[in-house]
Amino acid sequence: MLRNRIHPGSFLQEELTKRGISQSRLALHIGVSPGVINSICKGRRSVSPEMAKKLSVALGTSAELWLNLQASYDLNRIVDPDFGRLRA
């Protein structure tokens, strides 16, 4: 399993920086408020399937990339190795 301890928002911010795109410009382009993008970039908001689709179209990636980053991050936040384990 992928060991992703980095929130997808950190990855998003890196991509925006590399491409010279501001959070506000991305938000305007995909039709959300700048606060939504800022919350994702700061790790305070998860990437939903709808947002994953918007990001994929705007940035030329796949929606699966964003959803996999989010799922991997969420799974790795669970620290209890016995969480949900079926016991006899």
C-alpha positions in Angstrom: 0.0 0.0 0.0 1.1 3.5 -0.7 2.5 5.2 2.4 1.2 8.8 1.9 1.4 11.0 4.9 1.1 14.1 2.8 -2.3 15.7 2.4 -3.4 16.1 -1.3 -3.5 19.8 -0.7 0.2 19.9 -0.2 0.6 18.2 -3.6 -1.9 20.7 -5.1 0.0 23.7 -3.8 3.3 22.3 -5.2 1.6 21.8 -8.6 0.2 25.3 -8.5 3.6 26.8 -7.6 5.4 24.8 -10.3 2.9 26.0 -12.9 2.8 29.6 -11.7 -1.0 29.5 -11.0 -2.4 31.2 -7.9 -5.0 29.6 -5.7 -7.4 32.4 -6.6 -6.9 31.8 -10.4 -7.6 28.1 -10.0 -10.7 28.8 -7.9 -12.1 31.2 -10.5 -11.4 28.8 -13.3 -13.2 25.8 -11.7 -16.0 27.9 -10.2 -15.4 27.6 -6.4 -14.5 30.2 -3.8 -10.8 30.9 -3.2 -11.3 29.8 0.4 -12.2 26.3 -0.8 -8.9 25.9 -2.6 -7.0 27.5 0.3 -8.6 25.1 2.8 -7.5 22.1 0.6 -4.0 23.4 0.2 -3.7 23.9 4.0 -5.0 20.4 4.6 -8.1 21.5 6.4 -10.5 20.2 3.7 -10.5 16.8 1.9 -10.6 16.4 -1.9 -14.1 15.2 -2.8 -14.9 13.2 -6.0 -16.5 16.4 -7.4 -13.4 18.4 -6.6 -11.2 15.7 -7.9 -12.9 15.9 -11.3 -12.6 19.7 -11.4 -8.9 19.5 -10.5 -8.3 16.9 -13.1 -9.9 18.9 -15.9 -8.2 22.1 -14.9 -4.7 20.6 -14.3 -4.7 17.9 -17.0 -4.5 15.1 -14.5 -6.9 12.3 -13.6 -9.6 12.4 -11.0 -8.2 9.1 -9.8 -4.9 10.7 -8.9 -6.6 13.1 -6.5 -8.9 10.5 -5.1 -6.1 8.0 -4.6 -4.0 10.7 -2.8 -6.9 11.5 -0.5 -7.7 7.8 0.2 -4.1 7.0 0.9 -3.8 10.0 3.2 -7.0 9.1 5.1 -5.9 5.4 5.5 -2.5 6.3 6.8 -4.0 8.6 9.4 -5.5 5.6 11.2 -2.9 4.8 13.8 -4.6 1.9 15.6 -3.4 -1.3 13.8 -6.3 -3.3 15.4 -8.9 -0.8 14.2 -11.8 -2.8 12.9 -10.1 -6.2 13.2 -12.5 -9.1 13.5 -11.8 -11.0 16.7 -12.9 -14.5 17.6 
